[in-house]
């Protein structure tokens, strides 16, 4: 499987990352997490690898959550992300066993070409 980019199609950071990948000739598949929410097992794997870096606390979705729902971020983040996929920091870039979150050119430099 090639490079997968998980995010939101209307997210500026996701668009920037996809444009950068295209410019570098990196073949990738984009998955909109609102349309195709990753399975809970996948979110657990990502959480194990990335920890709380997977949570976007600066977005509108986070601000709209109740205090009780926000508390779930500490107790069961993967389940909260499964219920509210827009809470995921974006994009999540998967290349084999490598998982990166956010758009970081240095972290993405080694991705395979088309």
C-alpha positions as CSV (number, residue, x, y, z in Angstrom):
1,X,0.0,0.0,0.0
2,X,1.2,3.5,-0.8
3,X,1.0,6.7,1.1
4,X,-2.4,7.5,2.7
5,X,-3.4,10.9,3.8
6,X,-6.3,11.1,6.3
7,X,-8.0,14.5,6.9
8,X,-10.8,16.7,5.8
9,X,-11.2,17.8,2.2
10,X,-12.0,21.4,3.3
11,X,-9.0,21.6,5.7
12,X,-6.4,24.2,4.6
13,X,-3.5,22.2,6.1
14,X,-4.7,19.0,4.3
15,X,-4.9,20.8,1.0
16,X,-1.4,22.3,1.6
17,X,0.0,18.8,2.4
18,X,-1.6,17.2,-0.7
19,X,-0.4,20.0,-2.9
20,X,3.1,19.5,-1.5
21,X,3.0,15.7,-2.0
22,X,1.8,16.3,-5.6
23,X,4.6,18.8,-6.3
24,X,7.2,16.2,-4.9
25,X,5.7,13.5,-7.1
26,X,4.5,11.4,-4.2
27,X,1.6,9.1,-5.1
28,X,-1.0,9.2,-2.3
29,X,-4.5,8.3,-1.5
30,X,-6.6,10.9,0.3
31,X,-9.3,9.7,2.8
32,X,-11.8,12.2,4.1
33,X,-12.3,11.1,7.7
34,X,-15.9,12.5,7.8
35,X,-16.9,10.3,4.9
36,X,-14.8,7.3,5.8
37,X,-14.0,7.3,9.5
38,X,-11.1,5.0,10.3
39,X,-12.1,1.9,12.3
40,X,-11.7,2.1,16.1
41,X,-8.8,-0.4,16.0
42,X,-6.9,1.9,13.6
43,X,-7.5,4.9,15.8
44,X,-6.2,2.9,18.8
45,X,-3.0,2.0,16.8
46,X,-2.5,5.7,15.8
47,X,-3.1,6.8,19.4
48,X,-0.5,4.3,20.7
49,X,2.0,5.7,18.2
50,X,1.2,9.4,18.5
51,X,-0.4,9.9,21.9
52,X,-2.3,13.1,22.5
53,X,-0.6,14.7,19.4
54,X,-3.5,13.1,17.5
55,X,-6.0,15.5,19.1
56,X,-6.8,18.9,17.8
57,X,-7.7,21.1,20.7
58,X,-7.8,24.3,18.7
59,X,-10.6,23.6,16.3
60,X,-14.3,24.5,16.4
61,X,-15.3,20.9,17.1
62,X,-13.3,20.8,20.3
63,X,-14.7,24.2,21.5
64,X,-18.3,22.9,20.9
65,X,-17.8,19.8,23.1
66,X,-19.3,19.7,26.6
67,X,-16.9,19.3,29.6
68,X,-17.9,15.7,29.9
69,X,-17.1,15.0,26.3
70,X,-13.7,16.8,26.6
71,X,-12.9,14.6,29.7
72,X,-13.3,11.5,27.4
73,X,-10.1,12.8,25.6
74,X,-8.1,11.7,28.6
75,X,-9.9,8.5,29.3
76,X,-10.7,7.1,25.8
77,X,-9.3,9.3,23.0
78,X,-9.7,6.8,20.2
79,X,-13.4,6.4,20.9
80,X,-13.9,10.2,21.0
81,X,-12.1,10.5,17.6
82,X,-14.3,7.8,16.2
83,X,-17.4,9.7,17.3
84,X,-16.0,13.1,16.2
85,X,-13.5,12.5,13.4
86,X,-13.0,16.3,12.9
87,X,-11.2,16.3,16.3
88,X,-8.3,14.6,14.7
89,X,-5.2,16.7,14.1
90,X,-4.7,16.8,10.4
91,X,-3.4,15.4,8.2
92,X,-2.5,12.0,9.4
93,X,0.0,10.6,6.9
94,X,0.6,6.8,6.8
95,X,3.5,5.4,4.8
96,X,3.9,1.7,5.7
97,X,4.6,1.6,9.4
98,X,5.4,5.3,9.6
99,X,2.7,7.6,11.0
100,X,3.0,11.4,10.9
101,X,0.5,13.9,12.1
102,X,0.2,17.5,10.9
103,X,2.0,18.9,7.9
104,X,5.8,18.8,8.4
105,X,7.9,18.9,5.3
106,X,11.0,17.5,7.0
107,X,9.0,14.5,8.3
108,X,7.6,13.8,4.8
109,X,10.9,14.2,2.9
110,X,11.5,10.5,2.7
111,X,8.2,9.4,1.1
112,X,8.5,7.2,-2.0
113,X,8.0,8.8,-5.4
114,X,5.4,7.8,-8.1
